[in-house]
Amino acid sequence: MNVFWGTDFEAMDKCFDSREDDGSGGQWFVEHRSWKRYQFLESIVLSIMELGLECTLESPEERVVIKEVVNKLNKIKLALLHDMCLML
């Protein structure tokens, strides 16, 4: 069972939306923006999970080196900070 696909999108929209439908068709923009934000956050979570799996491979030779882990986590952090700045 995929936890992400069981998510209530209406509840997520309420969390991400800051505007109400004013009758001018603006609700589509809000929903589209919310969906884009959801996709972005989902990609962040998937990146972290993928990195975690790379770190736990059975063979030590196949595991990612810690320097690369730190670099990937810093890139993820910067992407999140950039997204937060855009939301302000």
Buried (B, 14 or more C-beta within 10 A) or exposed (E): EEEEEEEEEEEBBEEBBEEEEEEEEEBEEBBEBBBEBBEEBEEBEEBEEEBEEBEEEEEEEEBBEEEEBEEBEEEBEEBEEEEEEEEE
